[in-house]
Amino acid sequence: MSAQGQEPEVAVVGSLNLDLVIRVAALPGPGETVVGGDLFTNPGGKGANQAVAAARLGRRVAMVGRVGDDQAGRDLLAALAADGVESAQVGVLDGVPSGTAFIVVRDDGENQIVVSPGGLDVAGAALRAAAVTLLQLEVPLETVAAAAATAAGTVVLNPAPVRPLPDDLLARVDVLVPNRVELAQLAGGPVPETVADAVRLVEGLAARAVVVTLGADGALVVEDGRAGHVPAVPVRAVDTTAAGDAFCGGLADALAGGAPLQDAARWAVRVAAAACTRDGAQASLPTPADLQSLPEAAGG
């Protein structure tokens, strides 16, 4: 049951990490040392970020995952509780550290991220109540497969960090949500520079429906052999760390409400744009009120 005593509308199976973030003028190259600003911490992890994103938009959300029995784990659970995310299925492992992410953010919002997953070996859980089950790949692939097999609602997979996806897993995924780099890696081609390039790469994937996040170019939706472009919302990016997670949370929110995939992607683009205007991961995730002040999508 959710924190409100009702079944969850969205279930998220994935990681919970403590983010350690530092700002720099330029991202370091191989062997290069750069001087950054002050270090700050923020609750994160792709799973937890996506759960909080959907919860802030008003959905009843249940999180399935693991944390360590340490202060970071307690802080991560407290962050979920603060946003009303049900965490009864987040286990606490003795003697195992909670996950940590080391994030370097450039002044224009671009970032580099390294994740130490810690105690994130979660088990398959009963996900039959949720309208949408949201998955990522910061947990073991067998966990993701078990969750997809258990879920009764729409299964959304964000293939990050990217790895080869077994055919039996893809067969259980209703919507695959890669970014342009992940799409290239999955399809075995170059990183798409245009929407048309992305369409060609998607054609090589054995997926029911694909939504590609394209950053400043918006998103691409390919469903039933038809491709549709969703324009971006023009904003000044401050930190893009959780933009993809905001998108996935927004997509799950809209799909749980019965929206068609194209409309859900349009909503998700707005959610992601709002997240880019603030620092941090979970700290940047917007509420519906935050979205009202955004401009209209480019060309729309």
C-alpha positions, 0 to 999 in steps of 0.5 A: 500500500502507498503512504496514503493507504491506497494501492500505488499508481506507479511502482519504481524498482531501482537504485537509491544513491547519495549524490556528491556534487561539485561544480566546475568551469570545465569538465576534466579530460583523461588525466586532467585535474580541475579545481571545483567549487564547494561539495554538496550532497543530495539524495539521488539514484535513478530509481529514487529520483524517478519515484520522487519525480512522479510523486511530486506530480501527484501520483501515489508511488511505491519504491522497491530497492535497497539501502545500507544500514548507514547514515546515507541510507537513513537520509535516503529513506527520509527523502522518500518519506518527505515526498510521500513515496511508499518505502515499505519495500526498500530493504536495509542491508547490514554491513553494506554501504548505501550507493553513492554517485560522484557528479561533476557539473559544468557551469552550463549544466552538462555533467559527468557521473560515476556511480558506486551502487553499494547495496542495490541487489534488490529482489523481484517484488509484487508489482501487480497493483501499479498502472505503471512499473518504472525500471532502470539498469543501476540494479542487476539485470536479473532484478529488472527482468524479474520486475518486468515479468511480475508487473501487471501494468505498463512497463517502462524501461530506462536503459541506463547505464546501458547494457545489452538487453536480452530479448525476453526482457525486451518482450516484456517492456512496453516503452523503452526510454533511452537518451541519444547516447544510449540509443546509439549503444543499443542500436550499434550505430553513431550517436544521432545528431538529428531527429531523422538520425534517431528515427533510423536507429530506433528502427533497428531496435526490437522494442514495442515503443521507444521514446528517445530523450534528445535534450535541447531537441526535445524527444522522439516517440516511435510507436506502431511504426510511426515517429513523432517529434516532441519539441523542446521547452526553451529554458536556461539549463543550470544542472542537467543531472536529473533531467532524464529521471524527471522525464521518466517520472513525468512519462510515468505520471502521464501514462498512469493517468491514461494519456497516449504515449505522444501526449505523455512524452510532451508532458515529460519534456516539460517536467525535464525542462523544469528540472534543468533550471535547478541544481541537484537531483531530487532537489530539482524535481518539479511540482505541477505549480513549477511547470506553469511558469515554463514557456511553450515548447519550441515551435509549439 
